Amino acid sequence: MDRSLPPSVKQIRRRKHWLIAAGILSALVILLLLVRMFFHASISRAAVLTGQTGTGDIENTLTASGEVLPEFEAVIASPVSASILEVSIAAGATVQAGQPLLKLDKAAVESEYERGKFQLEQSRNNIRKLRLQLDKSYFDLQTGNNIKQLRIQALQADVENARRLFKAGGGTRESVEQAETNLRVAKHEKAQLEYEIKNKQEAMQVEMRESELESAIQAQALGELQRKLDRAGIVAPRGGVVTWVNRNIGATVREGEPLVRIADLQSFKVTGTIADNYSDKLQAGMPVIIRIQDSTIRGSVQTIHPAVQNNTVTFDIRLNEQHHASLRPHLKVDVYPVTASGHRVVRAPNGPAFNGVSPVAVFVVQGDKAVRRMVHTGMANFDFVEIREGLRPGETIILTDMSAFKHAKEITLQ
């Protein structure tokens, strides 16, 4: 037998139905908002940067950094180990060729030079003494050889006399043989003496050459010391601007240690650095664009340094305008080596919308809407991106990064 439900139960069921209906309605509203967000997103027109496509020339570039340096910078090093007595100039001063810069204490070097002069003179005196000794020794040997020759001549006469007497019956065979033996012995002695003279001549030449070489080495060292003394009065080798000077008066500097740097600020170069994974694209002679604030200077790669340091490659750039007004020593600049170029191509202003990947989705402005479109890109540089497919000249695109709307096909511009 059916019985009617209590009012409390009916009220609970009605409340449950209302909650289910409210949940369904909320889900529909959320779904509608999501669909509107994906397919009917909107953004303020003032919040985006736009640009217009066109035709023109384009250069494909790499991104590097650089530093402006004087093309010619003379580094004056200390010619001797000495202390600094006086500094006549300061950094930033303009100097002329031959102008005094520093004064070094040369007392120790001058003492060494005087000592070297005495040693050289002593060495030359020893050579003269050796020459006299060798000449006397050679003269004695030559005199002995002459005496031997005279004795041989006398013995030859004795042999002839002994033979005549033997033929005449007034001599004996033994006296002839004795005279001949004496002659042979004298000839051997003369040959031995001549050999000694020859060896003595060669030994004399060797001894003299050795002594002369030692003296020449001493003279060369003395001459080098004299040149160091002459350079110890530090003067400017050429005109320019002093970029650095050691002003530590009283400090001891070693031979070869830098004292002054003088730069010619009428001519500059740029030293660039780029990541080593782009090193295979660098070539000597390739064009380079240098940006200094609002100025652009062109140049070319002159040399590429073979060493890789901190995952970067260094290269030198020769500028077309080496005395451009914007150039300053040690100024940091943006460097763009040019790897390729194109003429009369479709191009668009470069911006965050182009992330270096092709194809890329960009938004094309059409009235109060921006429509998503896939675009194939090519060469790119700091200013422009080549459009190979997807855009026509004269179209307006959004250059701002629109990754937040990557799922939207169309955006309303407010």
Contacts in CASP RR format, 6 or more apart in sequence:
PFRMAT RR
TARGET T0000
AUTHOR 0000-0000-0000
METHOD contacts of the structure
MODEL  1
MDRSLPPSVKQIRRRKHWLIAAGILSALVILLLLVRMFFHASISRAAVLT
GQTGTGDIENTLTASGEVLPEFEAVIASPVSASILEVSIAAGATVQAGQP
LLKLDKAAVESEYERGKFQLEQSRNNIRKLRLQLDKSYFDLQTGNNIKQL
RIQALQADVENARRLFKAGGGTRESVEQAETNLRVAKHEKAQLEYEIKNK
QEAMQVEMRESELESAIQAQALGELQRKLDRAGIVAPRGGVVTWVNRNIG
ATVREGEPLVRIADLQSFKVTGTIADNYSDKLQAGMPVIIRIQDSTIRGS
VQTIHPAVQNNTVTFDIRLNEQHHASLRPHLKVDVYPVTASGHRVVRAPN
GPAFNGVSPVAVFVVQGDKAVRRMVHTGMANFDFVEIREGLRPGETIILT
DMSAFKHAKEITLQ
37 408 0 8 1.000
38 407 0 8 1.000
38 408 0 8 1.000
38 409 0 8 1.000
39 408 0 8 1.000
39 409 0 8 1.000
39 410 0 8 1.000
40 410 0 8 1.000
40 412 0 8 1.000
41 405 0 8 1.000
41 408 0 8 1.000
41 410 0 8 1.000
41 411 0 8 1.000
41 412 0 8 1.000
42 411 0 8 1.000
42 412 0 8 1.000
42 413 0 8 1.000
42 414 0 8 1.000
43 370 0 8 1.000
43 405 0 8 1.000
43 411 0 8 1.000
43 412 0 8 1.000
43 413 0 8 1.000
43 414 0 8 1.000
44 413 0 8 1.000
44 414 0 8 1.000
45 413 0 8 1.000
45 414 0 8 1.000
47 400 0 8 1.000
48 398 0 8 1.000
48 399 0 8 1.000
48 400 0 8 1.000
48 402 0 8 1.000
48 413 0 8 1.000
49 351 0 8 1.000
49 398 0 8 1.000
49 399 0 8 1.000
49 400 0 8 1.000
50 365 0 8 1.000
50 396 0 8 1.000
50 397 0 8 1.000
50 398 0 8 1.000
50 399 0 8 1.000
51 348 0 8 1.000
51 349 0 8 1.000
51 396 0 8 1.000
51 397 0 8 1.000
51 398 0 8 1.000
51 399 0 8 1.000
52 348 0 8 1.000
52 349 0 8 1.000
52 394 0 8 1.000
52 395 0 8 1.000
52 396 0 8 1.000
52 397 0 8 1.000
53 346 0 8 1.000
53 347 0 8 1.000
53 348 0 8 1.000
53 387 0 8 1.000
53 391 0 8 1.000
53 392 0 8 1.000
53 393 0 8 1.000
53 394 0 8 1.000
53 395 0 8 1.000
53 396 0 8 1.000
53 397 0 8 1.000
54 346 0 8 1.000
54 347 0 8 1.000
54 348 0 8 1.000
54 393 0 8 1.000
54 394 0 8 1.000
55 344 0 8 1.000
55 345 0 8 1.000
55 346 0 8 1.000
55 347 0 8 1.000
55 393 0 8 1.000
56 343 0 8 1.000
56 344 0 8 1.000
56 345 0 8 1.000
56 347 0 8 1.000
57 341 0 8 1.000
57 342 0 8 1.000
57 343 0 8 1.000
57 344 0 8 1.000
57 345 0 8 1.000
58 341 0 8 1.000
58 342 0 8 1.000
58 345 0 8 1.000
58 347 0 8 1.000
58 379 0 8 1.000
58 380 0 8 1.000
58 381 0 8 1.000
58 384 0 8 1.000
58 386 0 8 1.000
59 287 0 8 1.000
59 289 0 8 1.000
59 338 0 8 1.000
59 340 0 8 1.000
59 341 0 8 1.000
59 342 0 8 1.000
59 379 0 8 1.000
59 381 0 8 1.000
60 338 0 8 1.000
60 339 0 8 1.000
60 340 0 8 1.000
60 341 0 8 1.000
60 378 0 8 1.000
60 379 0 8 1.000
60 380 0 8 1.000
60 381 0 8 1.000
60 386 0 8 1.000
61 289 0 8 1.000
61 336 0 8 1.000
61 337 0 8 1.000
61 338 0 8 1.000
61 339 0 8 1.000
61 380 0 8 1.000
61 381 0 8 1.000
61 382 0 8 1.000
62 274 0 8 1.000
62 278 0 8 1.000
62 281 0 8 1.000
62 282 0 8 1.000
62 336 0 8 1.000
62 337 0 8 1.000
62 339 0 8 1.000
63 274 0 8 1.000
63 334 0 8 1.000
63 335 0 8 1.000
63 336 0 8 1.000
63 382 0 8 1.000
64 272 0 8 1.000
64 273 0 8 1.000
64 274 0 8 1.000
64 278 0 8 1.000
64 334 0 8 1.000
64 335 0 8 1.000
64 336 0 8 1.000
64 337 0 8 1.000
65 272 0 8 1.000
65 273 0 8 1.000
65 274 0 8 1.000
65 332 0 8 1.000
65 333 0 8 1.000
65 334 0 8 1.000
65 335 0 8 1.000
66 270 0 8 1.000
66 271 0 8 1.000
66 272 0 8 1.000
66 273 0 8 1.000
66 290 0 8 1.000
66 332 0 8 1.000
66 333 0 8 1.000
66 334 0 8 1.000
66 335 0 8 1.000
67 270 0 8 1.000
67 271 0 8 1.000
67 272 0 8 1.000
67 330 0 8 1.000
67 331 0 8 1.000
67 332 0 8 1.000
67 333 0 8 1.000
68 268 0 8 1.000
68 269 0 8 1.000
68 270 0 8 1.000
68 292 0 8 1.000
68 327 0 8 1.000
68 328 0 8 1.000
68 329 0 8 1.000
68 330 0 8 1.000
68 331 0 8 1.000
68 333 0 8 1.000
69 268 0 8 1.000
69 269 0 8 1.000
69 270 0 8 1.000
69 271 0 8 1.000
69 329 0 8 1.000
69 330 0 8 1.000
70 243 0 8 1.000
70 263 0 8 1.000
70 264 0 8 1.000
70 265 0 8 1.000
70 267 0 8 1.000
70 268 0 8 1.000
70 269 0 8 1.000
70 329 0 8 1.000
71 264 0 8 1.000
71 267 0 8 1.000
71 268 0 8 1.000
71 269 0 8 1.000
71 322 0 8 1.000
72 238 0 8 1.000
72 263 0 8 1.000
72 264 0 8 1.000
72 267 0 8 1.000
73 243 0 8 1.000
73 261 0 8 1.000
73 262 0 8 1.000
73 263 0 8 1.000
73 264 0 8 1.000
74 237 0 8 1.000
74 238 0 8 1.000
74 261 0 8 1.000
74 262 0 8 1.000
74 263 0 8 1.000
75 258 0 8 1.000
75 260 0 8 1.000
75 261 0 8 1.000
76 101 0 8 1.000
76 234 0 8 1.000
76 236 0 8 1.000
76 237 0 8 1.000
76 258 0 8 1.000
76 259 0 8 1.000
76 260 0 8 1.000
76 261 0 8 1.000
76 262 0 8 1.000
77 255 0 8 1.000
77 256 0 8 1.000
77 257 0 8 1.000
77 258 0 8 1.000
77 259 0 8 1.000
78 104 0 8 1.000
78 253 0 8 1.000
78 254 0 8 1.000
78 255 0 8 1.000
78 256 0 8 1.000
78 257 0 8 1.000
78 258 0 8 1.000
78 259 0 8 1.000
79 227 0 8 1.000
79 228 0 8 1.000
79 229 0 8 1.000
79 231 0 8 1.000
79 232 0 8 1.000
79 255 0 8 1.000
79 256 0 8 1.000
80 104 0 8 1.000
80 106 0 8 1.000
80 109 0 8 1.000
80 228 0 8 1.000
80 229 0 8 1.000
80 232 0 8 1.000
80 255 0 8 1.000
81 108 0 8 1.000
81 252 0 8 1.000
81 253 0 8 1.000
81 254 0 8 1.000
81 255 0 8 1.000
82 104 0 8 1.000
82 105 0 8 1.000
82 106 0 8 1.000
82 108 0 8 1.000
82 109 0 8 1.000
82 232 0 8 1.000
82 252 0 8 1.000
82 253 0 8 1.000
83 104 0 8 1.000
83 105 0 8 1.000
83 250 0 8 1.000
83 251 0 8 1.000
83 252 0 8 1.000
83 253 0 8 1.000
84 102 0 8 1.000
84 103 0 8 1.000
84 104 0 8 1.000
84 105 0 8 1.000
84 246 0 8 1.000
84 248 0 8 1.000
84 249 0 8 1.000
84 250 0 8 1.000
84 251 0 8 1.000
84 253 0 8 1.000
84 259 0 8 1.000
85 103 0 8 1.000
85 104 0 8 1.000
85 105 0 8 1.000
85 249 0 8 1.000
85 250 0 8 1.000
86 102 0 8 1.000
86 103 0 8 1.000
86 249 0 8 1.000
87 101 0 8 1.000
87 102 0 8 1.000
87 245 0 8 1.000
87 246 0 8 1.000
87 247 0 8 1.000
87 249 0 8 1.000
88 99 0 8 1.000
88 100 0 8 1.000
88 101 0 8 1.000
88 102 0 8 1.000
88 103 0 8 1.000
89 95 0 8 1.000
89 99 0 8 1.000
89 101 0 8 1.000
89 242 0 8 1.000
89 245 0 8 1.000
89 260 0 8 1.000
90 242 0 8 1.000
90 245 0 8 1.000
90 247 0 8 1.000
91 242 0 8 1.000
91 243 0 8 1.000
91 244 0 8 1.000
91 245 0 8 1.000
92 241 0 8 1.000
92 242 0 8 1.000
92 243 0 8 1.000
93 241 0 8 1.000
93 242 0 8 1.000
94 239 0 8 1.000
94 240 0 8 1.000
94 241 0 8 1.000
94 242 0 8 1.000
95 101 0 8 1.000
95 236 0 8 1.000
95 239 0 8 1.000
95 240 0 8 1.000
95 241 0 8 1.000
95 242 0 8 1.000
95 262 0 8 1.000
96 236 0 8 1.000
96 239 0 8 1.000
96 240 0 8 1.000
97 236 0 8 1.000
97 237 0 8 1.000
97 238 0 8 1.000
97 239 0 8 1.000
98 235 0 8 1.000
98 236 0 8 1.000
98 237 0 8 1.000
99 235 0 8 1.000
99 236 0 8 1.000
99 239 0 8 1.000
100 233 0 8 1.000
100 234 0 8 1.000
100 235 0 8 1.000
101 234 0 8 1.000
101 235 0 8 1.000
101 236 0 8 1.000
101 242 0 8 1.000
101 245 0 8 1.000
101 259 0 8 1.000
101 260 0 8 1.000
102 233 0 8 1.000
102 234 0 8 1.000
102 245 0 8 1.000
102 246 0 8 1.000
102 259 0 8 1.000
102 260 0 8 1.000
103 233 0 8 1.000
103 234 0 8 1.000
104 232 0 8 1.000
104 233 0 8 1.000
104 234 0 8 1.000
104 253 0 8 1.000
106 229 0 8 1.000
106 232 0 8 1.000
106 233 0 8 1.000
109 225 0 8 1.000
109 228 0 8 1.000
109 229 0 8 1.000
109 232 0 8 1.000
110 229 0 8 1.000
112 225 0 8 1.000
113 222 0 8 1.000
113 225 0 8 1.000
113 226 0 8 1.000
113 229 0 8 1.000
116 218 0 8 1.000
116 221 0 8 1.000
116 222 0 8 1.000
116 225 0 8 1.000
117 222 0 8 1.000
119 218 0 8 1.000
120 215 0 8 1.000
120 218 0 8 1.000
120 219 0 8 1.000
120 222 0 8 1.000
123 211 0 8 1.000
123 214 0 8 1.000
123 215 0 8 1.000
123 218 0 8 1.000
124 215 0 8 1.000
126 211 0 8 1.000
127 208 0 8 1.000
127 211 0 8 1.000
127 212 0 8 1.000
127 215 0 8 1.000
130 207 0 8 1.000
130 208 0 8 1.000
130 211 0 8 1.000
131 208 0 8 1.000
134 204 0 8 1.000
134 207 0 8 1.000
134 208 0 8 1.000
137 200 0 8 1.000
137 204 0 8 1.000
138 197 0 8 1.000
138 200 0 8 1.000
138 201 0 8 1.000
138 204 0 8 1.000
141 193 0 8 1.000
141 196 0 8 1.000
141 197 0 8 1.000
141 200 0 8 1.000
142 197 0 8 1.000
144 193 0 8 1.000
145 190 0 8 1.000
145 193 0 8 1.000
145 194 0 8 1.000
145 197 0 8 1.000
148 186 0 8 1.000
148 189 0 8 1.000
148 190 0 8 1.000
148 193 0 8 1.000
149 190 0 8 1.000
151 186 0 8 1.000
152 183 0 8 1.000
152 186 0 8 1.000
152 187 0 8 1.000
152 190 0 8 1.000
155 179 0 8 1.000
155 182 0 8 1.000
155 183 0 8 1.000
155 186 0 8 1.000
156 183 0 8 1.000
158 179 0 8 1.000
158 182 0 8 1.000
158 183 0 8 1.000
159 176 0 8 1.000
159 179 0 8 1.000
159 180 0 8 1.000
159 183 0 8 1.000
161 179 0 8 1.000
162 171 0 8 1.000
162 175 0 8 1.000
162 176 0 8 1.000
162 178 0 8 1.000
162 179 0 8 1.000
163 176 0 8 1.000
165 171 0 8 1.000
165 175 0 8 1.000
166 172 0 8 1.000
166 173 0 8 1.000
166 175 0 8 1.000
166 176 0 8 1.000
228 255 0 8 1.000
234 259 0 8 1.000
234 260 0 8 1.000
236 260 0 8 1.000
236 262 0 8 1.000
237 262 0 8 1.000
238 262 0 8 1.000
238 264 0 8 1.000
239 262 0 8 1.000
239 264 0 8 1.000
240 262 0 8 1.000
240 263 0 8 1.000
240 264 0 8 1.000
240 265 0 8 1.000
241 262 0 8 1.000
241 263 0 8 1.000
241 264 0 8 1.000
241 265 0 8 1.000
242 260 0 8 1.000
242 261 0 8 1.000
242 262 0 8 1.000
243 261 0 8 1.000
243 262 0 8 1.000
243 263 0 8 1.000
243 329 0 8 1.000
244 258 0 8 1.000
244 260 0 8 1.000
244 261 0 8 1.000
245 259 0 8 1.000
245 260 0 8 1.000
245 261 0 8 1.000
246 253 0 8 1.000
246 258 0 8 1.000
246 259 0 8 1.000
246 260 0 8 1.000
253 259 0 8 1.000
263 329 0 8 1.000
265 329 0 8 1.000
266 322 0 8 1.000
266 323 0 8 1.000
267 322 0 8 1.000
267 323 0 8 1.000
268 319 0 8 1.000
268 322 0 8 1.000
268 323 0 8 1.000
268 324 0 8 1.000
268 327 0 8 1.000
268 329 0 8 1.000
269 302 0 8 1.000
269 316 0 8 1.000
269 317 0 8 1.000
269 318 0 8 1.000
269 319 0 8 1.000
269 322 0 8 1.000
270 288 0 8 1.000
270 290 0 8 1.000
270 316 0 8 1.000
270 317 0 8 1.000
270 319 0 8 1.000
270 333 0 8 1.000
270 335 0 8 1.000
271 314 0 8 1.000
271 315 0 8 1.000
271 316 0 8 1.000
271 317 0 8 1.000
272 314 0 8 1.000
272 315 0 8 1.000
272 316 0 8 1.000
272 317 0 8 1.000
272 335 0 8 1.000
273 312 0 8 1.000
273 313 0 8 1.000
273 314 0 8 1.000
273 315 0 8 1.000
274 282 0 8 1.000
274 312 0 8 1.000
274 313 0 8 1.000
274 315 0 8 1.000
274 335 0 8 1.000
274 337 0 8 1.000
275 311 0 8 1.000
275 312 0 8 1.000
275 313 0 8 1.000
276 308 0 8 1.000
276 311 0 8 1.000
276 312 0 8 1.000
276 313 0 8 1.000
278 313 0 8 1.000
279 304 0 8 1.000
279 308 0 8 1.000
279 313 0 8 1.000
281 337 0 8 1.000
281 339 0 8 1.000
282 301 0 8 1.000
282 304 0 8 1.000
282 313 0 8 1.000
282 315 0 8 1.000
282 337 0 8 1.000
283 301 0 8 1.000
283 304 0 8 1.000
284 301 0 8 1.000
284 302 0 8 1.000
284 303 0 8 1.000
284 304 0 8 1.000
285 300 0 8 1.000
285 301 0 8 1.000
285 302 0 8 1.000
286 300 0 8 1.000
286 301 0 8 1.000
286 337 0 8 1.000
286 338 0 8 1.000
286 339 0 8 1.000
287 298 0 8 1.000
287 299 0 8 1.000
287 300 0 8 1.000
287 337 0 8 1.000
287 338 0 8 1.000
288 298 0 8 1.000
288 299 0 8 1.000
288 300 0 8 1.000
288 301 0 8 1.000
288 317 0 8 1.000
288 335 0 8 1.000
288 336 0 8 1.000
288 337 0 8 1.000
288 338 0 8 1.000
289 296 0 8 1.000
289 297 0 8 1.000
289 298 0 8 1.000
289 299 0 8 1.000
289 335 0 8 1.000
289 336 0 8 1.000
289 338 0 8 1.000
289 381 0 8 1.000
289 382 0 8 1.000
290 296 0 8 1.000
290 297 0 8 1.000
290 298 0 8 1.000
290 299 0 8 1.000
290 317 0 8 1.000
290 319 0 8 1.000
290 333 0 8 1.000
290 334 0 8 1.000
290 335 0 8 1.000
290 336 0 8 1.000
291 333 0 8 1.000
291 334 0 8 1.000
291 335 0 8 1.000
291 336 0 8 1.000
291 382 0 8 1.000
292 324 0 8 1.000
292 326 0 8 1.000
292 327 0 8 1.000
292 331 0 8 1.000
292 333 0 8 1.000
293 326 0 8 1.000
295 324 0 8 1.000
295 326 0 8 1.000
297 319 0 8 1.000
297 320 0 8 1.000
297 321 0 8 1.000
297 324 0 8 1.000
297 326 0 8 1.000
297 327 0 8 1.000
298 319 0 8 1.000
298 320 0 8 1.000
298 321 0 8 1.000
299 317 0 8 1.000
299 318 0 8 1.000
299 319 0 8 1.000
299 320 0 8 1.000
300 317 0 8 1.000
300 318 0 8 1.000
300 320 0 8 1.000
301 315 0 8 1.000
301 316 0 8 1.000
301 317 0 8 1.000
301 337 0 8 1.000
302 315 0 8 1.000
302 316 0 8 1.000
302 317 0 8 1.000
302 318 0 8 1.000
303 315 0 8 1.000
303 316 0 8 1.000
304 313 0 8 1.000
304 314 0 8 1.000
304 315 0 8 1.000
305 313 0 8 1.000
305 314 0 8 1.000
305 315 0 8 1.000
305 316 0 8 1.000
307 314 0 8 1.000
317 335 0 8 1.000
319 327 0 8 1.000
334 382 0 8 1.000
336 381 0 8 1.000
336 382 0 8 1.000
338 381 0 8 1.000
340 379 0 8 1.000
341 379 0 8 1.000
342 379 0 8 1.000
342 386 0 8 1.000
345 379 0 8 1.000
345 386 0 8 1.000
345 387 0 8 1.000
346 386 0 8 1.000
346 387 0 8 1.000
346 388 0 8 1.000
346 391 0 8 1.000
346 392 0 8 1.000
346 393 0 8 1.000
347 384 0 8 1.000
347 385 0 8 1.000
347 386 0 8 1.000
347 387 0 8 1.000
348 354 0 8 1.000
348 384 0 8 1.000
348 385 0 8 1.000
348 387 0 8 1.000
348 391 0 8 1.000
348 397 0 8 1.000
349 383 0 8 1.000
349 384 0 8 1.000
349 385 0 8 1.000
349 399 0 8 1.000
350 380 0 8 1.000
350 381 0 8 1.000
350 382 0 8 1.000
350 383 0 8 1.000
350 384 0 8 1.000
350 385 0 8 1.000
350 399 0 8 1.000
351 385 0 8 1.000
351 399 0 8 1.000
352 399 0 8 1.000
352 400 0 8 1.000
352 401 0 8 1.000
353 360 0 8 1.000
353 362 0 8 1.000
353 363 0 8 1.000
353 397 0 8 1.000
353 398 0 8 1.000
353 399 0 8 1.000
353 400 0 8 1.000
353 401 0 8 1.000
353 402 0 8 1.000
354 360 0 8 1.000
354 362 0 8 1.000
354 377 0 8 1.000
354 380 0 8 1.000
354 385 0 8 1.000
356 377 0 8 1.000
356 380 0 8 1.000
358 375 0 8 1.000
358 376 0 8 1.000
358 377 0 8 1.000
358 378 0 8 1.000
358 388 0 8 1.000
359 374 0 8 1.000
359 375 0 8 1.000
359 376 0 8 1.000
359 377 0 8 1.000
359 389 0 8 1.000
360 374 0 8 1.000
360 375 0 8 1.000
360 377 0 8 1.000
361 372 0 8 1.000
361 373 0 8 1.000
361 374 0 8 1.000
361 375 0 8 1.000
361 402 0 8 1.000
361 406 0 8 1.000
362 372 0 8 1.000
362 373 0 8 1.000
362 375 0 8 1.000
362 391 0 8 1.000
362 397 0 8 1.000
362 398 0 8 1.000
362 402 0 8 1.000
363 370 0 8 1.000
363 371 0 8 1.000
363 372 0 8 1.000
363 373 0 8 1.000
363 397 0 8 1.000
363 398 0 8 1.000
363 402 0 8 1.000
363 405 0 8 1.000
363 411 0 8 1.000
364 370 0 8 1.000
364 371 0 8 1.000
364 373 0 8 1.000
364 391 0 8 1.000
364 395 0 8 1.000
364 396 0 8 1.000
364 397 0 8 1.000
364 398 0 8 1.000
365 395 0 8 1.000
365 396 0 8 1.000
365 397 0 8 1.000
365 398 0 8 1.000
365 413 0 8 1.000
367 413 0 8 1.000
368 412 0 8 1.000
368 413 0 8 1.000
368 414 0 8 1.000
369 410 0 8 1.000
369 411 0 8 1.000
369 412 0 8 1.000
369 413 0 8 1.000
370 398 0 8 1.000
370 410 0 8 1.000
370 411 0 8 1.000
370 413 0 8 1.000
371 409 0 8 1.000
371 410 0 8 1.000
372 405 0 8 1.000
372 408 0 8 1.000
372 409 0 8 1.000
372 410 0 8 1.000
372 411 0 8 1.000
373 390 0 8 1.000
373 391 0 8 1.000
374 390 0 8 1.000
375 387 0 8 1.000
375 389 0 8 1.000
375 390 0 8 1.000
375 391 0 8 1.000
376 387 0 8 1.000
376 388 0 8 1.000
376 389 0 8 1.000
376 390 0 8 1.000
377 385 0 8 1.000
377 386 0 8 1.000
377 387 0 8 1.000
377 388 0 8 1.000
378 385 0 8 1.000
378 386 0 8 1.000
378 387 0 8 1.000
378 388 0 8 1.000
379 385 0 8 1.000
379 386 0 8 1.000
380 386 0 8 1.000
391 397 0 8 1.000
402 411 0 8 1.000
405 411 0 8 1.000
END
